[in-house]
Amino acid sequence: MTVRTLHIDVGESGFLARVAAPVLAAVFEKDVEDGGAVIEGRGTLTARPMSQLRDALSAVGVDCTDRMPLRLGGRIRPGTVEIDGAGGSQAVSGLMFALPLLDAPSEIIVDNPVSIPYIYLTKEVLEKYGVDVAIINDNKRLKIFIPAPQEYVRKPEEAMGHDGDWSAAAVFMCAAAVCGRCSVCGLQPDSLQADRSVLEALRKAGALFREKEGVFTVARSPLHGFDFDCTQCPDLMPVLAAFAVYCEGVSRLNGMGRLSGKESDRAAAIEKMLAKARISHKREGDVLVVEGMSLAHRLLEGRMPADGVYESLADHRMVMAEMLLGLPCHAVVPEEYAPLSKSMPCFRKLWDSVVLTENRF
């Protein structure tokens, strides 16, 4: 009998690695038990921690390394899984995709949950494909009940619908609030994506925006300092830090502690970006405090962000934040644009199509 080891490459996607591991163990149950599986990646993914995934898989009988490449072995089994959710929601989503395929029900208990909207978004996706799960949320703990066995039901693509990317849209919306006007379509007003909360951040900063028939329009307006909690939407932290630079007064952004295990240590990267730009800021525990000034005030006092090439650390969210920071400036640019391909390959082209260089200050 030939024993094979499964191999897949997830590129630089931490989300795909964390979802693929439990799904591989469930779909190729016998292969993983007999010969194992290897999930390979590259770039910054090789340094990202996978201990939460390792512990979650161990609870269902699967051995897994805590660093890339992930090496899987053992036989997945149904049961009760307890996860410390402080490390994020991606391993939880992976189990939610995999456990319905087993031969008996399971339960996932998530203590200290963060990124809760993405867990509900996973539930929504599962339901679109005919898979039922139930979630009980008391804010300090999630209980996810997963009946099994279940089958995924393939549906016509036109019946599924697609939600636009609120994470990328947030950059355009913040840019418009600072120095322009922008209309964004293709977003679901009732989306479960965590980064939809950028609308709340814009509202708190005094930005003008409206939604009509699924089109969100944001226009330049007087902006002031704001308080916002990014704990459930950590991908917004870099762009909101850059946005706060152009808000008059002090802004306080909570959630810095969630950023160390991303494509870069985003907490350190954000502080480095602000320091290079000569923006007064400080960190108070989990909170980033930014002393902002309106665009008009900065222009009058000659206190625009410092020109230069900004280090992006191969992180697409930092590239987007630096593009926003540099929008009103002459020479604030990220060192590279290649990381944008991780989440939105057309981002720069779309950005350049709506940003007129002659409107820069």
C-alpha angles and dihedrals in degrees: 000000000000115000115204132197114217117229129192132167119217096183109213097331113123091181092055092048092052093046097041095054099064092034091054090049091053101039096041095032097151095042093051091048094049105034106006130225135257124209111196130194140167145211119028091347090078090067098044118108119250100178094116090055091046092053093045093051092045089059090061096044102266122125114219135172119238096229136047129304089054112215115199130195141155133052121294115231135185120251144099119323123193116199132182098229095197088094093062140271104270097093088048090054090049091055091046089057094046109038097064087066094062126094098251138034124275138196128213117202113195118194121195092010121200130177086035093164090064091055089055089045088055089052090052092051092049092051091052087061095046099262117132125211131162127215129199113192124190091166094246095056137022123208114197117191116200119190115208152238096035134154130221112240117216112223132188110275092235089059094055104061124204130241117218122239109271091184093064094036089057091067093055092046093051091046091053092049090055102045118348148006130280138177119202124194133182095058123121111232090212095044118151091215109125093224091064082087088079083091089063091049091050091049092051090051091053097251121160115235140146139186122218124171092339096312117117115204123191124184135189112274141158105287128202136187116285142187118232136167114223095179092110094036107037094162088070094060098085095048093043090050089055091043091052089060088073097043115098110243135004123335123192118202117189124203106061091136091068095060106072097085099051127101085296134003088278095187090059092039092054092049090048091051092051092045092052089049089052092237116155109242143139140189120238106188106290093354129090112208116201124187103212136186130201116258090248091050092049091050094049093049097038092240102133117145111283116268118246149097109292123214111243100186091217088289118137094203091054090050089054092047092051091049089054092046090052098043096100094035135084102229115012105122138155116248091239141007099202094097089067088077089072093074110003118012092185094052098105094044091050091045092051091048093059100033115080110204091208088065092060116109 
